[in-house]
Amino acid sequence: MGSKVTVGSSATQEFVTRIGARIRALRKQRGWSVQQLAEAGDLSRRMLTDIELGQANPSLATVDRVARALDTDFAALALPERAADEQVEGTLVWEAPDGSQALLLGATEDPRAELWRWTLTPGGHYDAEPDRRGAQEIHHVLSGRLTLALEAGPRVLAPGESAVIASDQEYAYRNDDAEPVVFVRVVTGA
């Protein structure tokens, strides 16, 4: 199961509220009922209702499935609208109780790609759900050591090292060391 968006901080509550409002607006634009979108996104009607109301704790993969059902992408739902010249630190999309977090820094539309900065505290982890077939991620470690838990076995990246993985498999990010790991992640095809 994928890691959940931790609701509680004002930044993550703002994120959950924003995606809920955008999902509801896109659903209504299509003239779909909650049930129709729930079926298309492979989730329960109750979960979709809670997401739209900003009261759910959805996994990032759940938000991605709903985005695809609406013929959009995760970044289009997640990123706040900003002026082209506005400087931002990123959008906090995921935060764990231990302080681990994921910031969505930006995205392109064609081709679709997302740029992320992740921080995992010692012992921190993120369990991902498989993306659609053919999706890939590029990871580059800035500090600490990142363990990519893949179906073929773990792969450890040290500072300055990079890896490309297929993200259409079960996988996870882990920090098995005593210092935080900070890494950049680029997602394509998800």
N, C-alpha and C positions, 0 to 999 in steps of 0.2 A: 504494500500500500504506500502511496506517496505521502510525503510529509505535508502537513497542513499549514495553512496561513495562520499564524498565531494572532488572534484578535485580542486587543487589550491596549496596545500603545496607540497613540493618536495617529501615527503614520500608517499603521496597518489597518486601523479602523477606517481611515480615509480611503485607503486602497480598496477595501472590501465594499464600502459604500459606493465608490466610483464604478467598480466593475458591475455591481448590481444594477445601478441606474443605467449603465450603457447596455447591459444585456436586455433589460426590460424595454428600453427604447428601440433596440434593433428587432426584438421579438415583435413588438407592436407594429413597427414599420412593415414587417413582413405579413402582418395580419395573422400571426400564429397564436394559438392558445399556449398556456403554460404546458399543458400535456403534450402538445405537438413538439415543442422545443425540448422538453424533458426526454421524449422518446428519441429524437434526433441526436441529442447529446449523451444518450445512454446513462441517464440518472433519474432519480425519482422526482415526481412532481413536487413533493414536499421540499426536497433539497433545493430544487430550482427556485421555488418560492422564497425560501430562506436566503438564497444567494441574492435574488432580486431586491429583497428588503434589507440587505446588508447585515443579516443576522446569522449567516452561515460561516462555517470554518472550512472552506473548500480546499482541496489539494490543488496545486498548480496544474496538475494534469487534468483535473475536472474543469478548471477554467479554460484550459486549452481545448478540451473536447467541445465545450459549449461554443467557444469562439469558432471552431471549424464548422459546427452545425449552422452557425449564423453566417458562414462564408467570410469570416474575418480571421484575425490572428490574435494571439495572446497580447502582444504589445499594443495593438489598437484598443483593446479593452483596458489595459493596465496603465499605460502612460498618460499623465495629465496633459491637457492641451496647453501648449506654451508658445510664446512668441519665438520666431526663428533665432533671434539673437540672445534669448534668455539663457543665462548660465545656471546649471543645476548640478547637484551632487548625485542625482539618481533618484529613482522611486523605490522606496522600501516595499518589497513584495512579500518577503518571507522573513520571519524572525522567530527564533526558538527561545525558550525560557532561559537557556544558558548564555544568551547573547550572540549566538551565531545568527548570521543574516545574509540575505541576498538583495542586492540593489540592481534593478533594471536600469541601465545607463542610457540606452537608446535602441532604436531599431530602424531598419530600412524596409521599404515596401516591395521593391522589385529589383533584384531578388530579395526575398524575405530573409532577414537575419536579425538576431537579437544580440546585444552586447550586455554582459552582466559582470558585476564584481561581487564575489562571495567572500565571506569571512566565516571560518569555522573555529570555534574555541577548542581548547584541548578536550578530546573526547566527543566533540560535536560531530553530527552526521546529518545527512539528508538522504532519505530513501526516495528515489525517483520511480515513476511509472514509465513504461515504454512509450516513446513517441511513435508517430506514424512511420510506416516502412520507409526506409531510406534517409531518415533524419540523422544528423550528425552534430557533434559538439567538438569544439576545440577548447582545450584548457591550457592556460599558461600560469604557472605558479610564480607569484611575486615574492612571497615569504612563507616560511614554514614548509611542511611536507604534506602533500595531498595524496590520499589513497583513493583510487578509483576502484570500487568493488564491481567487477564485471562478471558476466557469466563464465568467461574463460579463466577467471582468477583475478586477484588483486594486482593493480599496477600502481607503483608509488612514484610520484613526481617531486623532485627537489626544486628549490628556487632556481628560476631561469629555465626550467624544463617545460616542454609542451607535449601534448598528446592530442590525437584526433580519435574519437570513439564513435561507434554507431550507437545512437540513443534509442533505437527501436528494439531494445532489450531491457531486461531487468538490470538496474545498476544503482549505485549509491556513491555519495561523496563522504569520505570519513577523514577525521583528523585523529590519528592514533598517537600523536606526539604530545609533548608537554608545552609547546608554544602554539599560538594561533597560526592558522594557515590562511593566507589571502591569495585568491586566484581570480583570473579573468576567464570568463566563459563566453564563447560565441556559439549560438545555436542557429543551424540552418535546416530547412526542410521540415520543421516540426509542425 
